[in-house]
Amino acid sequence: MVDDEPRNLDLLTYYIEKYCTHTDIVGAFSEKKAALEYLEDQANLSELDIIFLDMVLDEGTGFDILDHIDYSDIHIVICTAP
């Protein structure tokens, strides 16, 4: 999960843990740089089935992250607030 609003990360974590009990959260990032460092490591990326990604981040957008990784085998869910 990548979202620059910690409250949104907490809320999404809550709902996933409550309603998706067979889903493990392996990372939650509030900064684009930290998320990229994690996702650019192929070993980490290969473990993922889905990425929840905020559209507007602290430095750029979620689409900037997608420009740097191979997400062809990963589901991407764009989350954003009005």
Secondary structure, DSSP 8 states (H G I E B T S, - for coil): -B-S-HHHHHHHHHHHHHH-TT------BSSHHHHHHHHTSHHHHTT-SEEEEESEETTEEHHHHHTTS--TTSEEEEE---
